[in-house]
Amino acid sequence: MALKKLAEKLAEYNSRLEAGKAEKIKSSHVQKVLKKLRKKAADLEAEIDAEKNSDRKSRLVRKLGTAQESVKRAEWLLREID
């Protein structure tokens, strides 16, 4: 999901929040998730370094890319809600 689509979702969330149909996202919640995502990315990097099988290694690299993209999104969200 591109940041543009994420921004659209945040705008939709803000309108639901103003209408009283959603609870406010707390930065502590986003920070908690961000910490988990960063740990997962670090674990994947370590696993990639130790992996000998090239097929499994390529799969882990794709997972790492997904984890890194999720970290970027979480960092963006944290900046937006603060």
HELIX and SHEET records of a PDB file:
HELIX    1   1 LEU A    3  GLU A   18  1                                  16    
HELIX    2   2 SER A   27  ALA A   50  1                                  24    
HELIX    3   3 SER A   54  ILE A   81  1                                  28    
END                                                                             
